[in-house]
Structures are given as C-alpha cells and as structure tokens.
Amino acid sequence: MSEIQPILLSIQPWDAEKGTSVYYTYTGSKQAMDNELVVTDTTNGEIVYTFSYSSFERVHHLPPREFINGKIYKAKIRVKLSDGTYSPYSNEVEFRTFKTPVLDIISIDGEGFVYNQDVTFQANYTQANGELVKTYRFSLYDENEDLILNYPIRTPSVASVLSETITGLERGKGYFIECLIETVNGVVWTHREKFIPMYIVPSANGLIQTVNDHDEGVIRITTNLKQITGTQVKGTPQVDNDGNDSNNYNYIDDEWIVIPKERPIIFQGLGMSKASDFVMKLWCKNIPNGTKFAEVSPPENTGIAIQFWKYDNKIVAVKEFSGVASRYRSNIVTIPSGAEFMVYAKVVEHRIDLSLKIL
C-alpha cells in the first residue's frame, strides 16, 4: 500500500481580515480524517498558526484575523489517517496577505448619471499595504449585466488612476461599467457600477446651412461639426516651497480627501486656453467656512485661475488679474454641519454661474 503524500496547492493573496480556504490533494489509498496546517512567518521563521481541521474534504479553512496584512508566510500541511498516524508534511507554499483594495469609479455622479455620449471613465485605486496595480481592464455591460465589450488590458501610467474612454453611449439607456485590476503580487479585484447617460446632445453634433446658388442652379449645403468632450480631470495637490509634490493628504474611508486650508486641491491643464466655456461639479462636505478649497488653473499658469471659497451659506468664485478681483456668488443656502453638498460651476465667456445644492 502506497504511503500518503499530501500536496498543498497554490494559495492566492488574500485579506487576513476576511479569512480564506486552503486546498490540497494527496496520493495513496488510505482515508484521511483530519488535516493539520502549519504556517510560519518568513521574516523570522516563527510558527504563527497551527490547527487540526476535521473534514473528509481536502480543504483547510483559515479564520479571519489570524494573520497580519502586508506580510509573507509559508504553509505546509499533513493529514491524519484513519489509524491515527500522520502523513509526512507536504511541500511548502508561500503566500501573501493584503487588505482588500478599494476601487472608486469617480466619473459617475451621486445620482448614477454621466453627461456625455463619450465618457472617459476614471477609477481611483487605493490599497492600505501599498500594493501596486500591474494591469487593469474596463468592461461595459448592458442594463441586464450582459457583456457588451471588454476593453484592452492596460498598464497604468499613474499608479492610482485607471481610465478608459467609452464612446457611443445611448441617452437614457442603463449600463454597467466594471474595472478589473491585477496587482504586481497577483491580487485580483473588480468593481462594477451602474450608470445612465443623460446628455442633451451627442458628443459630435452639426449645424447644417443651405444656400441657394442662382447662377449654378444648385443648393449648397455647409455643415459645421462641434465636438463636446466629456473627459474628467483629477485634482492635483499643491507643490511645496521646495518643489516637491506634497501628496500627503489624509483620507477618510479611502473616499474623502481632507484638504488643509493652506493646501487646496488645484485642477490644471483643463484646455481653457482653447475655449473659455466649461462646466464642472465638486462634491464636498465638512469644509470650514472662509476656506479656499479648490482652484482651477489653465496649463502652466497661463491665463487667470479661478478660486473657490466656502462660506456658511454660499460658495464664492474669485478671479484676480493685475490686482483687481472679480467675485461670483452662488445661491444662498444654509449648509448644515457635516452635510454633503454639490457645487455646480458653469463658465460662459469668462462669466461664472454657481449653483449650490445640499445632497
């Protein structure tokens, strides 16, 4: 009769706060009643987990909060036979633990809408143990969550910002957008959100003009196309006096960024050198009164920047040029402490229209 020899299968990275299941197989004809898993910390060789698990299935369930995220471990397993003896230990398998990543698709507003036919969807990625994204892929689904299209697998140019441009969205139709990431150590995670395009006109529209040519006996048709882009932008932190990027903001729940009064978020490179007209939305909460919380600036500090200030019952946009300041006030709405609110800004021919809405 051949000897039992367990074989521990590969263990994918997992969140130590949630637990996981470890699988194995073995050769030989004897019946195994129990299995004993031994896990050691690779940094010091200490045994951090040993437990006998009773099951006829070839699995060992690891409970949550037995390990520490961000570490590397080695595991081996042996089985207890029906006669009470133990098999030799299996091969050792190395595995890592990581806190579950957070993916947030920021291109969809709080009501589940996007406002263009062509939208650059942007997903912000964070991971508490500093695990970096190796590749990512966006997928588009219909309202029944049936796949429409898998977009190419991409490598992020900025580690925490993942984007894909989706074109040809139909107005009023429901969709799901999904982002799948794989990290450098093999962590795979997906996030899916529903959205509805609600635009007034398509991203490309035309104005047709007709002219009656009496001399030629024809009607001449002229079409002027207008392109409306729906590209989202990401705010960048202010640069320190020494020229370093002060990207050391604090976050709440991996979602809200805490903006110190002396370092507002600055949006740059919005293409305002090409056209003065644009619209933007800012989703805010817990901003102290009398604080400049955002600034919109053309590329490379050309043109006039727009500052956004928050007061107890209004938002004020300020533009300064040659020592002269112009101010634009939103509607008057009392902002309750801790309330979330949306600031809508519309700039037409350098005039600013502000609207404040409590969410």
N, C-alpha and C positions, 0 to 999 in steps of 0.2 A: 504494500500500500504506500503510495507516494506521500511525502511529507507536505503539510500545508505551508504555503509560502504566500503571505499577503503582498499585494501590490497597491500602494497608495497612489491614487490618480492626482492629476494636476489640480491645484487649488487656485482659483482666480482671486484677485484682490477683492476685499470685502470690507464693509463698515463694521468695526468692532462694537459699535453701539447697538447693532441690529442682530448680530449672530449670523451663522451660515451653516451649511451642511457639507461634510467631507465624505467623499465616496472612495471606495476601494474594491478590489476584487482579490481572489486568491485561487491558487491551484491546489489540487488534491481532492480526495474523496470524502474526507471527514466533515461532519457537520459542525459549523462554528456557532456557538450560542451567544457569545459576548465579544466585544472588541474594546481594546484599551488604546486610547490615543495619548501620545506624549508630545508636548510642544515645548520647544526651547527658544529662548531669546538669542538671536545670532550675535548680538553685541557683547554678551558676557557668558554665553553658554548655559545660563541658569534655566532650570525647568520651571516654566510658568503655568503649565496646565498638564494634569494627568487625570484621566477619568475612565472608568469602565462603563460601557453603554450596552445594555441588553437589547438585542434585536436580531431577528433572522435576516433582515435586510442588510445589505452591505453599505451601511451608512453610519456616520457618527455626527450627531447634531451638536454644534458648538453654541452655547447660550450667549446672549448679549452681555456686553460689559465685562467680559472675562479678560479681554486684551486691551491694548492701548493703540489708538490710531496713529499712523505715521511711523510704524516700526516694521522690522523684518523678522520673521520667525521661521523655524524649521519644525516639521512634524513627521512622526513615524507612528505606525500602528501595528498591533499584533492582535490575534484572535484567540479566544479561549475555546477549546474543543469540548465535545460532549463528555469526554473522560476526565475533564478538569485540568488538563495540561494546556500550556500556552504554546503557540507557534513562535518561530523567530520573528523579530521585528522586520517590518517592511523597509523598503527604500525610504530615504529622507526626501521630503518635498519642501521647498522654500516657498513662502507666501508673504504678502504684504497686506497691511490694513490701512485703509484710508477712510476719512469721513466722507459721507455721500456728497458728491459735487452739487452745486446749485447752478442751474441754467435759467436765465430770465430773458424771455423774448420781449424786448422793450419797444418794438415797433408797433405794437398793438396798444391802443389806448385803454383806459379803465373800463370802457363800455364794450370792448370787443370789436372795435372798428379800426379799419385803415382807410385812408382818404385819397387813394390813387389807384389807377389801373396797373401801374408798375411800381412795385414797392421793394426797397432794399430792406429785408428783414435782418435785424441785428440781435444776436443773443449774447448776453453778458455771462461769462463763466467765472465762478469762484470756487475755490477748494481750500479748506482750512489747513491742509498739510502741505500746500504749495505744489501739488501735483499738476503738471503742465499738460496741455492738450497736444496730442500728436497729430490727429486728423479729426475732421468733422464733416458732416454731410446734412444738408437740409432735404426734407421730403415734403411734398404737397399732397394733401388728401382732400377728397370732396366731403360734403356735409354728412355722408354716411360712413366716413372714415375709410373709404376705399382709395387705394393709392392712385394718384394721377401721374406723378413724376418723381423719381429720385434724381436729385441734382448731383453733380460730380463730388467725389471725395476731395476735400481741400485741406491744405496745411495752413494754419492761421499765421498771418503776418504780424498781428498783435496777439500776444498770448491769451488775453482775457476777452477779446472781442471777435466774434464769429459772425459772418454776414453772407447773404446770398440775395441776389436780385431776382424777384419773381415777376414775370410780365404776363399781360393778357388776362388779368383778373376781371371777372364779370361783376358788375354792380349789383348789390343786393343778394348775391349768392353766398352760401355758407361754405367755409373752407376750414381745414385744419393744417397748421404748419408744424413740422416736427424738426427738431435738431438732435442729431445723434453725435456723441463725441467718444473718442477713444484716447486715453491718456498715454503717456510715454511708458507707463508700467502696466498697461493693459486694462485699466478701469474703463468699462463701457457704460454710458449713461445716456438716457434720452429724455426729452421734454417736449410735450405736444400742447398746443393751444388752438382754440377755435377763434375765427375772426370772420368779419363780413366787410367787403369793400363797400364804402359809401361815398363815392365821388360824384361831383356834379357833371363833369365832362371827362372823357378819356384822357390819357396822358398825351396823346397826339390828336389834335383837332385842327380843322381847317376852315378858312373863310373863303368862299367862292365868289368871285366877282365876274360879271358878264358885261361885255361891251359890244355894242352893235357897230360893226365896221361897214359903213355905207359903200365905200369905194371898192372893197373886196367882195361885198355881198356875203359876209360870214359873221358869225358871233364868236368873239374871242373870250375864252374862259381863263381866268387867272386864279390860282389857288395859293394862299399863304398858310403854311403849316406853323403851328405853335406847339412847342414841347413844354409840358409841365412835369417836372421831375418830383419824385416822392422819396428822395434819398434822406435818410435820417442821419444825424450827426451826433457825436459823443462829446460831452464836455470834457475839457482837459484842465488839470489843476494849474494854479498859478505857479510861476517859476520863482524859486528863492533868489535872494540877492546874489548868491554865489553862482547862479546859473544852473543849479540842479533842479530837476523836476521834483517838486515836493508832493509826490504821490503817496502821502502818508495819512490820508483821511481815515477817520473811524467810520464803521458801518454798523447799522442796526439790522439784525435778521438777514444779513447778506443782501439787503434790498435797498435800504435808505442810506444815503451818504450824509454824514454830519459835516457841515460846511462851517468852518470857523469864520468869524466876521472879517478877519484880516486876510482871508484867502478864499475869495468867491470862485465858483466854477466859471471858466471862460470858454466860450464857444468861438473857435476861429476857423477861417477858411471856408466860409459859407457861400462864396461866389458872389458877394454883394458888389464886387467891382464890375460885374456884368449887368446886374439889374438891381434896382433898389427895392423892388417889391418882394416880400416873403411873408410867410406865416409860421408861427411856432407855438408850441404848447409846453408849459412847465408844470409838472406835478409836484406839489410841495406840501410840507407840514412842519410844524414846530420851528419856524423861522422867527428869530427875535425881531421886535419892532426896531425900526431905524437901521436895518441891516441891508447892505448891498449883497444880494445872494447870487446874482448871475450877471454876466456881461457877454454881449455879442459883439464880435470884432471881425472886420474884414481880414483877408490874408495879410500876414506880415505887417500888421499895424497900419495898413493903408486905409484911408477914409476915416469915418467917425464911428467910434464904438458906442454901443447903447448899453447903459447900466440899468439894472432892475433893482429897485428898493422896495422893501416891505414895511408897511406901517400897520396900525391896529385895525384899520378899516379900508385900506386901499393899497394898490400897487402903483408905483410911480416909475416911469421910464425917463431917463435923463441922457441927453446928448450934449456934449461940450465941444466947442470949437473956438479957438482964439480967445479963450477966457469968457465966452458967452455960453450960457447953459439954457437949453430948452427942456421943458418938463411936460410929460403927458401922463394924465391920471386915469386910473381905471374907474369903474363904477364903485359906489360906496357900499360896502358890505362888511358888517362886523365879522371878524374872523375869530371864532371861538378857540380857546387854548387847546392845542393838540389836534385840531381838525385838519383834515386833508383838504387841499383846495387846488384848483386848476387855474393857471394864468394863460389866457389866450392873447397873443400879440399878433397884430396884423399891420404890416408896414406897406404903405402905398405912396409912392413918390416922396419918400422920406418922412411922411407923416405917420404917426404911430397911434393905432387904436387898441386899447387894452380892455379886456373883459375878465372879471374875477368871478369864479363860481365855486361855492362850497360843495364838496363832494359828500 
